[in-house]
């Protein structure tokens, strides 16, 4: 709602030498539904014009999910975990999730699926052209010093899975 936010964000990114395109502003879809949010909506459009990426979180849970894609400069949607957890075994979730992914792709919007808890859900979504997956089934939050070992282990697991799938 702050009318100076865009200028402050540009000043700060310039001061530390980070391009606005490296910063993602994450919005809850419910933020866009209020009539009292005119200043926020204007700021969202100005932030996007300035080069910041706009993510729409919890996509699919609000009343205006699809119109948000049409009316806002969204870079990526984050499909809510309620459509992702258990997707491998639920035909209705599969239909909803693949439709959301296909719609976003046709509109040129990236897709992240939140709430990957199992290898089965991961494998299903891997075959839907979903850009990114996120959840405890991939990794839990960890300290920075554990990241290098996790990456090494992850690559080893991926190679093993590829060998088994071939």
Secondary structure, DSSP 8 states (H G I E B T S, - for coil): --TTHHHHHHHHHHHHT--GGG-EEEEEGGGGG-GGGHHHHHHHHHHHHTT-EEEEEEETSSTTHHHHHHHS--SEEEE-GGGTTTGGG-HHHHHHHHHHHHHHHHTT-EEEEE---SHHHHHHHHTTT-SEEESTTT-----HHHHHHHHHHHHHHHHHHHHHH-
